[in-house]
Amino acid sequence: MEKEEILLQKRLQELAKRSYDKGIYCFTEFLDPAGLDLFFRMEKELKYAGITLFGGAQQCDRRVIRFGNPEELGYEENFPIACIQIEPLQEKFSEQLSHRDYLGALMNQGIERSNLGDILIKEKKAYLFCLDRIEKYLLESLTRIRHTDVRCTKIEEAIEFLKPERQREIVLCPSERIDVVIAKLYHLSRTQSTEMFRSKKIFVNSRLCENNSYQLKADDIVSVRGFGKFQYMGISHQTKKGKLSIQADIYK
């Protein structure tokens, strides 16, 4: 186990114990897929404290863990997550900004990545989930992304449209093996696809997957670091030559 994993393991154990001993809610920062994979490996050990995960919206990759539950503690406490809308001051003259552009601007503010959750982009606006302790700083300091001047405002209530957009893809594969499907969806060679498993870049349902022969099941959510994420929707039909017509929803 690497040093970062050991530190996170101790952090999770400490938060669970503090919540249970003091009868209070305790929260982590945002955990990335690798951190969530470690948590899931420890879940049985930690579940005595009560566990809830939330990232701000449905299907967020980065999530906060809350230790403690209302049944035991007798009260409710919301996750310390804020949602910030980032929009151009003059949409007509603004650039089409990418996820990398938004994240780069945030990193240039000197913010630690663990304070930031997912960034959802809707046309020329973006919605950032962050820990509420940095909310005020972001509202005041984030004024420009690349060459576009932007305005940041806090979204007070959950917005239903804050769901990742998905695009249905249909590919022909000889099997439901995960390495085969990934290669087809992202136009990679089988060698490139297999190498991602060795490099620990594949996560299935937030758990690290190192088995490149894993058979995908309907509704599995697969994250491919550096390429994106998709939900496997299953087989629509089989061709006369025995190929499987496989459907997957790619998160945009």
Buried (B, 14 or more C-beta within 10 A) or exposed (E): EEEEBEEBBEEBBEBBBBBBEEEEBBBBBBBBBBBBBBBBEBEEEBEEBBBBBBBBBEBBBBBBBBBBBEEEBEEEEEBBBBBBBBBBEEEEEBEEBBEEBBBEBBEEEEBEEBBBBBBBBEEBBBBBBBBBEBBEBBBEBBEEBEEBEBEBEEBEEEBEEBEBEBEEBEBEBEBBBBBBBBBBBBEBEBEEBBBBBEEBBBBBBBBBBEEBEBEBEEEBBBBBBEBBBBBBBBBEEEEEEEBBEBBBBBBE
